[in-house]
Amino acid sequence: MKKWVSTLIVLLLFFLLQIPINAKEKNNWETLDVMTNYAWQLSKQKKFDEAKQLLLFLENEFKENNVENRLSINELRVISASYEKALDAVENDGMSYEDRIDKVTQFRLVVDAILSEHQPLWSTMEEPIMTTFAELKTEMEKEDWAAFQHEWNRFLSLYSVIYPSLTVDVDSKNIDKIETHISAVNDKMFFEISKKTRQKHMMEIEKDLKNIFDRVKNDEADPSLLWVMFSTGSVIFIALAYTGWKKYKGEKTDKRKEN
């Protein structure tokens, strides 16, 4: 029996030690995440020269910490492309402030999407994207096509900001649905179909967009963390239950001796 209890204690220590070990492995990546956020904040303050220096420093840090070895081929491709666009944006004085910020934001969101398993930053774009889409539907109902095109361009701009993050964080089938919808609306034939068909199409786009954001809301708890908590809790419960049972048996034996 003592051997069994010793095994439980060893298992308990094993599960408890896994948490700091895993945290240590993520430390370098989380540091890079913080630095990426700082470059993003500098850009929003129009301190593009400082943001450029930080992005260049980040590139060296990525290489020195061998971050690419912990990324999938797709993640590496997306983060590299987003980094190049962000660096070009902070260097390009001829680009509008909004476009420069969008490119740096894309990179910021991609880094976070790769690090965050739950509640990624790109999900905070739900409100502006869905609000803009609601305006789209309103302008379509009024058949004010100039206003519709304006809102559509705004929607595309917002969607492009989160698109790179979606490619590393969302099932490709869901992204393909949105891309198919976008292609359909961009086609000139969209304005020649019946009003009822246009309305149905817009409702489908809205539904598919909501499905993407709802996917994040449904991932509030980390399954791996829950497993560790459950396993650790089970070991503790069994150990305490055994200790309580031994104490009960001991007290019962003592009472018998007294009688």
Buried (B, 14 or more C-beta within 10 A) or exposed (E): EEEEBEEBEEBBEEBEEBEEEEEEEEEBBEEBBEBBBBBBBBBEEEBBEBBBBBBEEBEEEBEEBEBEEBBEEEBBBBBBBBBEBBBEBBBEEEBEEEEBBBBBBBBBBBBBBBBBEBEBBBBEBBEEBBEBBEBBBEBBEEEEEEBBEBBBEBBBEBBEBBBBBBBBBBEEEBBEBBEEBBEBBEEEEBEEEEEEEBEEBBEBBBEBBEEBBEBBEEBEEEEEEEEBBEBBEBBBEBBEEBEEEEEEEEEEEEEEEEE
